[in-house]
């Protein structure tokens, strides 16, 4: 058997050690040095999960990817019911889907949950304070907030919240500045942002609201998106919030970003490869993915950006099926620090 003796392994630049993906186990009779590199790339976290949508027809399919690598999605399990236009949020261990539309009941209030590190089906968590679809959601490791939603003729200003580690029904958190459908939400560990959306009479908004997650209360004005639109996909690092795609009413390929800890208008980040609406997004602290959507047909494309830079998307891989009006979450997004 060959024996390889190595004192030290470094990157090509010599500035850091190897970046290790996955759970690392070490067994040594001598000194042990823990692996270096950003935690988004090691330690068993970094999974994005997508569920539901319209493909065509309501679907209960769930898929997952490893955000730090490139490749196609794999089967995760099934949602309890086939539905579209749910909201989604997550802690580092648990993912949730909120509300949505399904057949034969047009709009539901149910909240489903699943364990991100495993594969399998969702379970009932509780209910929102009312039946809503076209809903946005975000949060941190403790609490998830839902924003707006309703039906095309009944936009809502309501913000609900749940404590992710428990089971039970949602409670009222406060209200948005305007009643909206199909907005996009993201978070840091302390602040949630909700942007854009469809107003009454098929008009659209570029307003960005923000909330302090640990408190209850009404929306505070953050600024505006660079383009007025609805049906965006949103993700974040601990520093930046990102919105991509949507419609205005024509489909958009615009990607915007903000610095979550500050106030101000969104800045152009770059572009998607195609103008897309009803797409989904997930992220870790380094990379954001935009997934699926309508352009105008349902697509299975997955594309990524590096969040702390600016620029256009790069191909990541493909979903197991083409879909739109679905949502995604991860165990390492910006709300988890």
C-alpha positions as CSV (number, residue, x, y, z in Angstrom):
1,X,0.0,0.0,0.0
2,X,1.3,3.5,-0.9
3,X,2.0,6.0,1.8
4,X,1.7,9.8,1.2
5,X,3.2,12.1,3.8
6,X,2.1,15.8,3.7
7,X,2.9,18.5,6.2
8,X,0.7,21.2,4.8
9,X,-1.9,21.7,2.0
10,X,-2.6,25.2,0.8
11,X,-4.6,26.9,-2.0
12,X,-2.7,27.9,-5.2
13,X,-2.2,31.4,-3.8
14,X,-0.8,30.0,-0.5
15,X,-3.2,32.2,1.5
16,X,-5.6,29.6,2.9
17,X,-6.2,25.9,3.4
18,X,-8.4,23.7,1.3
19,X,-12.1,24.4,1.0
20,X,-13.9,21.3,2.2
21,X,-17.5,20.4,1.3
22,X,-19.6,18.1,3.4
23,X,-19.3,16.7,6.9
24,X,-15.7,16.2,7.9
25,X,-14.5,13.4,10.3
26,X,-10.9,13.2,11.6
27,X,-9.2,10.3,13.4
28,X,-5.7,10.9,14.6
29,X,-3.4,9.7,17.3
30,X,-1.5,13.1,17.1
31,X,-2.6,16.7,17.1
32,X,-5.8,17.6,15.3
33,X,-6.2,20.8,13.2
34,X,-9.8,21.6,12.2
35,X,-10.4,22.3,8.5
36,X,-10.3,25.9,7.4
37,X,-12.6,27.7,4.9
38,X,-16.0,29.4,5.0
39,X,-18.6,27.4,6.9
40,X,-21.0,27.8,4.0
41,X,-18.8,25.2,2.2
42,X,-18.4,22.6,5.0
43,X,-20.0,21.1,8.1
44,X,-23.0,19.5,6.4
45,X,-25.0,22.8,5.7
46,X,-25.5,24.4,2.4
47,X,-28.6,22.7,1.0
48,X,-31.4,24.4,-1.0
49,X,-34.9,22.8,-1.2
50,X,-37.7,23.7,-3.6
51,X,-41.3,22.6,-3.4
52,X,-44.7,22.7,-5.2
53,X,-45.5,24.9,-8.1
54,X,-47.3,24.6,-11.4
55,X,-45.7,22.2,-14.0
56,X,-48.4,22.4,-15.6
57,X,-51.0,21.4,-13.0
58,X,-50.4,21.7,-9.3
59,X,-47.5,19.6,-8.1
60,X,-46.2,18.3,-4.8
61,X,-42.7,17.6,-6.0
62,X,-39.8,18.6,-3.8
63,X,-36.2,18.8,-5.1
64,X,-32.8,19.8,-3.5
65,X,-29.4,21.0,-4.5
66,X,-26.1,21.6,-2.7
67,X,-25.5,25.4,-3.2
68,X,-21.7,25.3,-3.0
69,X,-21.4,22.9,-6.0
70,X,-22.7,22.9,-9.5
71,X,-25.1,20.2,-10.8
72,X,-28.7,19.1,-11.3
73,X,-31.4,18.9,-8.6
74,X,-32.3,15.6,-7.0
75,X,-35.6,14.3,-5.6
76,X,-36.2,15.3,-2.0
77,X,-39.7,14.0,-1.3
78,X,-43.3,15.3,-1.5
79,X,-45.4,18.1,0.0
80,X,-48.5,16.9,1.8
81,X,-50.7,18.4,-0.9
82,X,-50.0,19.6,-4.5
83,X,-50.0,23.4,-4.4
84,X,-48.5,26.6,-6.0
85,X,-47.8,30.1,-4.9
86,X,-46.8,29.3,-1.3
87,X,-44.3,31.2,0.8
88,X,-41.2,29.6,2.2
89,X,-38.7,30.3,5.0
90,X,-36.3,28.3,7.1
91,X,-34.0,27.9,10.0
92,X,-30.7,26.0,9.8
93,X,-32.6,22.8,10.4
94,X,-36.2,23.2,9.4
95,X,-37.9,24.4,6.2
96,X,-41.5,25.7,6.0
97,X,-44.1,26.3,3.2
98,X,-46.9,28.7,4.0
99,X,-50.4,28.8,2.4
100,X,-50.8,28.6,-1.4
101,X,-53.3,27.5,-4.0
102,X,-54.4,23.9,-4.6
103,X,-57.3,22.0,-6.2
104,X,-60.2,21.8,-5.3
105,X,-59.7,24.4,-2.5
106,X,-58.5,27.5,-4.3
107,X,-56.5,29.1,-1.3
108,X,-55.3,27.4,1.9
109,X,-54.0,28.5,5.3
110,X,-51.9,25.4,6.1
111,X,-48.2,25.6,7.1
112,X,-46.0,22.5,6.3
113,X,-42.6,21.8,7.6
114,X,-39.7,19.4,6.9
115,X,-36.1,18.7,8.0
116,X,-33.7,20.1,5.5
117,X,-30.8,17.8,6.2
118,X,-32.9,14.7,5.6
119,X,-35.0,13.8,2.6
120,X,-38.7,13.0,2.9
121,X,-42.2,14.4,2.9
122,X,-43.6,17.5,4.7
123,X,-45.7,17.4,7.9
124,X,-48.4,19.8,9.1
125,X,-47.1,22.6,11.3
126,X,-50.2,24.7,11.8
127,X,-52.2,27.4,10.0
128,X,-51.8,31.0,9.0
129,X,-54.2,33.6,10.5
130,X,-56.2,33.3,7.2
131,X,-56.3,31.6,3.8
132,X,-53.6,33.2,1.5
133,X,-51.6,32.4,-1.5
134,X,-49.2,34.5,-3.6
135,X,-47.4,35.1,-0.3
136,X,-43.8,36.0,0.6
137,X,-41.9,34.8,3.6
138,X,-38.5,35.2,5.3
139,X,-36.9,35.1,8.7
140,X,-34.0,34.1,10.9
141,X,-33.0,31.0,12.9
142,X,-35.8,31.6,15.4
143,X,-38.8,33.3,13.7
144,X,-40.4,33.3,10.3
145,X,-42.5,36.1,8.9
146,X,-45.1,36.0,6.1
147,X,-46.0,39.0,4.0
148,X,-49.2,39.9,2.2
149,X,-50.8,37.5,-0.2
150,X,-54.5,36.7,-0.6
151,X,-56.3,36.3,-3.9
152,X,-56.1,38.4,-7.1
153,X,-59.1,40.4,-5.9
154,X,-58.2,40.5,-2.2
155,X,-54.6,41.7,-1.6
156,X,-53.5,41.7,2.1
157,X,-51.3,43.9,4.2
158,X,-51.1,41.3,6.9
159,X,-47.7,40.1,8.3
160,X,-47.9,36.8,10.3
161,X,-45.2,35.1,12.3
162,X,-44.3,31.7,13.8
163,X,-41.6,30.4,16.1
164,X,-39.8,27.9,13.8
165,X,-38.8,25.3,16.4
166,X,-42.3,24.8,17.7
167,X,-45.6,23.6,16.1
168,X,-48.7,25.7,16.1
169,X,-50.7,28.4,14.3
170,X,-49.3,31.7,13.2
171,X,-49.9,35.0,15.1
172,X,-50.2,38.5,13.8
173,X,-46.9,40.5,13.6
174,X,-48.1,43.7,12.0
175,X,-48.9,45.2,8.6
176,X,-47.1,46.1,5.4
177,X,-47.3,49.7,4.1
178,X,-49.4,48.5,1.2
179,X,-51.5,45.4,0.5
180,X,-49.7,43.2,-2.1
181,X,-49.5,39.9,-3.8
182,X,-46.4,38.2,-5.2
183,X,-43.8,40.3,-3.4
184,X,-40.3,39.1,-2.6
185,X,-38.8,38.8,0.9
186,X,-35.3,38.2,2.4
187,X,-33.6,38.6,5.7
188,X,-30.5,39.2,7.8
189,X,-30.4,37.8,11.3
190,X,-32.1,40.9,12.6
191,X,-34.1,42.5,9.8
192,X,-36.6,41.2,7.2
193,X,-37.2,43.1,3.9
194,X,-40.3,42.7,1.6
195,X,-40.2,44.4,-1.8
196,X,-42.4,44.9,-4.9
197,X,-45.6,43.1,-5.6
198,X,-49.0,43.5,-7.3
199,X,-51.5,46.1,-5.9
200,X,-55.2,46.3,-6.5
201,X,-56.4,46.8,-10.1
202,X,-53.3,45.0,-11.6
203,X,-50.9,47.8,-10.8
204,X,-47.4,47.2,-9.3
205,X,-45.2,48.7,-6.6
206,X,-41.4,49.1,-6.1
207,X,-41.7,49.8,-2.4
208,X,-39.3,48.0,0.0
209,X,-40.6,47.6,3.6
210,X,-38.5,46.4,6.5
211,X,-39.2,44.9,9.9
212,X,-37.1,44.1,13.0
213,X,-37.7,40.3,13.4
214,X,-37.5,40.2,17.2
215,X,-40.2,42.7,17.7
216,X,-43.9,43.1,16.6
217,X,-45.1,46.1,14.6
218,X,-45.8,47.9,11.4
219,X,-43.6,48.2,8.3
220,X,-40.9,50.9,8.1
221,X,-39.9,52.4,4.8
222,X,-36.5,51.1,3.4
223,X,-36.5,52.5,-0.1
224,X,-37.5,51.3,-3.6
225,X,-36.5,48.7,-6.1
226,X,-34.9,50.0,-9.3
227,X,-37.8,48.6,-11.3
228,X,-41.4,48.4,-10.3
229,X,-42.4,44.8,-10.5
230,X,-44.1,41.7,-8.9
231,X,-43.3,38.0,-8.8
232,X,-39.6,38.4,-8.1
233,X,-37.4,35.8,-6.5
234,X,-35.4,37.0,-3.5
235,X,-32.4,35.7,-1.4
236,X,-29.7,37.1,0.8
237,X,-26.4,36.9,2.5
238,X,-26.0,38.4,6.0
239,X,-25.1,41.7,4.3
240,X,-27.0,41.9,1.0
241,X,-30.6,41.4,-0.1
242,X,-31.1,40.4,-3.7
243,X,-34.2,40.4,-6.0
244,X,-34.2,38.8,-9.5
245,X,-36.7,38.7,-12.3
246,X,-40.5,39.4,-12.0
247,X,-42.9,41.3,-14.3
248,X,-43.8,45.0,-14.8
249,X,-46.2,43.8,-16.5
250,X,-43.8,42.4,-19.1
251,X,-41.2,39.9,-17.7
252,X,-37.9,41.3,-16.4
253,X,-34.3,40.0,-16.2
254,X,-33.3,42.7,-13.7
255,X,-31.3,41.7,-10.5
256,X,-31.3,44.4,-7.8
257,X,-29.5,44.5,-4.5
258,X,-29.5,46.4,-1.2
259,X,-27.3,46.5,1.9
260,X,-29.8,45.2,4.5
261,X,-28.4,47.0,7.5
262,X,-28.8,50.4,5.8
263,X,-31.7,52.3,4.2
264,X,-31.9,53.3,0.6
265,X,-33.0,52.4,-2.9
266,X,-31.9,49.2,-4.6
267,X,-28.9,49.2,-7.0
268,X,-28.6,47.2,-10.3
269,X,-26.7,44.0,-9.8
270,X,-26.8,42.4,-13.2
271,X,-29.2,40.3,-15.3
272,X,-30.7,36.9,-15.5
273,X,-30.1,34.9,-18.7
274,X,-33.7,35.5,-19.7
275,X,-36.6,37.7,-18.5
276,X,-38.4,35.4,-16.0
277,X,-41.3,35.6,-13.5
278,X,-42.6,33.3,-10.8
279,X,-39.1,31.9,-10.2
280,X,-37.6,30.8,-6.9
281,X,-34.3,31.7,-5.1
282,X,-32.1,30.2,-2.4
283,X,-28.7,31.2,-1.0
284,X,-25.9,30.6,1.4
285,X,-23.6,33.5,2.6
286,X,-21.7,33.4,-0.7
287,X,-23.9,32.3,-3.5
288,X,-27.4,33.0,-4.6
289,X,-29.4,30.8,-7.0
290,X,-32.4,31.7,-9.2
291,X,-34.4,28.7,-10.2
292,X,-37.2,27.8,-12.7
293,X,-40.0,30.2,-13.5
294,X,-41.8,31.4,-16.6
295,X,-40.0,32.8,-19.7
296,X,-42.8,32.5,-21.0
297,X,-43.0,28.6,-20.8
298,X,-42.0,26.9,-17.6
299,X,-38.3,26.4,-17.3
300,X,-36.0,24.0,-15.4
301,X,-33.0,26.4,-15.5
302,X,-30.9,27.0,-12.4
303,X,-28.5,30.0,-12.4
304,X,-26.2,31.5,-9.8
305,X,-24.5,34.7,-8.7
306,X,-21.8,35.5,-6.2
307,X,-23.6,37.8,-3.8
308,X,-20.8,40.1,-2.7
309,X,-20.0,41.0,-6.3
310,X,-22.1,42.4,-9.2
311,X,-22.6,40.8,-12.6
312,X,-24.8,38.5,-14.6
313,X,-25.8,34.9,-13.7
314,X,-23.9,31.7,-14.6
315,X,-25.4,28.4,-15.3
316,X,-25.7,26.0,-12.3
317,X,-27.6,23.0,-13.6
318,X,-31.3,21.9,-14.1
319,X,-34.3,21.1,-12.0
320,X,-35.7,17.6,-12.3
321,X,-38.7,19.1,-14.1
322,X,-39.8,22.5,-15.5
323,X,-41.9,24.5,-13.0
324,X,-43.0,28.0,-11.9
325,X,-44.9,29.5,-9.0
326,X,-43.0,27.4,-6.5
327,X,-40.7,28.5,-3.6
328,X,-37.4,27.5,-2.1
329,X,-35.4,27.8,1.2
330,X,-32.0,26.8,2.5
331,X,-30.2,26.0,5.8
332,X,-27.6,28.7,5.3
333,X,-29.2,31.9,4.0
334,X,-28.5,35.4,5.1
335,X,-31.0,35.3,8.0
336,X,-28.9,32.6,9.7
337,X,-25.8,34.7,10.1
